[in-house]
Amino acid sequence: MNNENQKEADILDDEEEGIGLFPSWNWLYLSVVVYTTLLIGLLYLFTVFLDYSAP
């Protein structure tokens, strides 16, 4: 039983470790959401301002 608790603790510790430049998985997920939102906004602006077919 103690071995199972140790495995669960190790899994939780792994989730809190840094991943590359990011201090945790939550930071990684948040940055993906933020940059994706910014990219969609930028593509929308390009669509609006570079639409040469508009009158």
Buried (B, 14 or more C-beta within 10 A) or exposed (E): EEEEEEEEEEEEEEEEEEEEEEEEBEEBEEEEEEEEEEEEEEEEEEEEEEEEEEE
